[in-house]
Structures are given as structure tokens and as C-alpha cells.
């Protein structure tokens, strides 16, 4: 039997930054949906009264709860920045190869700046 060559696998092929950001954009969209379900649960517990909301407060004030809230904030801000990038693309700009890489880095910098701003404002 003749051995067929293997196509480049993930260990060989390095995805460009724009592809990684596109995948991350989809994943943050799923994370935002999960966070919205969590937010709806928090609001329902708050509407039920102080005793029902006390459990939510306890979870959100613990380290894992705080990390989940911050992960949701980061996902929201990244998703927002990537969405702006798509709006720019909708105008027909930013499709040159160098522009794609530059805008990808700017998108990450904007996300980091927004997360830092939210951190210091909270």
C-alpha cells in the first residue's frame, strides 16, 4: 500500500492572527450568551428578595465568581472591539494584508485598554 502525504496539521500550520481572532470572536459570543443567562438568574433572584439574592452575592463575591464576572467583561469588550472591526470591513476598508495584521493588533490593544479602564473604574 502506498503512503499518502498528510496535510499540514495544527502542529505544523500556524493560524494567522486574524483567524485566531475570528475563532475567539465566536467563542466570546457563546460566553456572552452564557453570561446573559447567568445575569438573568441573578436578576430573578434579586426580584425574589434579599434572602434569595444572598446566595448570588456569596457566589459572586468568592474568587471563582469574580473571575467569571471578569471573564465575561473581557469577552464583552473583545466582542465589541471585533464587532467594530467588522463594521469597518463593511465599509470596504481594511482588507489589505498589512492592514489586516495592523487592525488585529489594534483590536487587541483596544480590548486591553478598555479592560484596564473598567478595572480602574470599578
WOKABEL-V135528 format. One line per field, one symbol per residue. phi: phi as a letter, one per 40 degrees, with the letter a starting at -180 (. if undefined). A space follows every 50 residues. Layout:
# WOKABEL-V135528
phi: ???
This chain:
# WOKABEL-V135528
phi: .ccccccdbccccbccdccccccccccccccccccccccccccccccchc cccdccdcccccdcccccccccccccccccccccdccccccgbgccdccd ccccccccccccccccccdccc
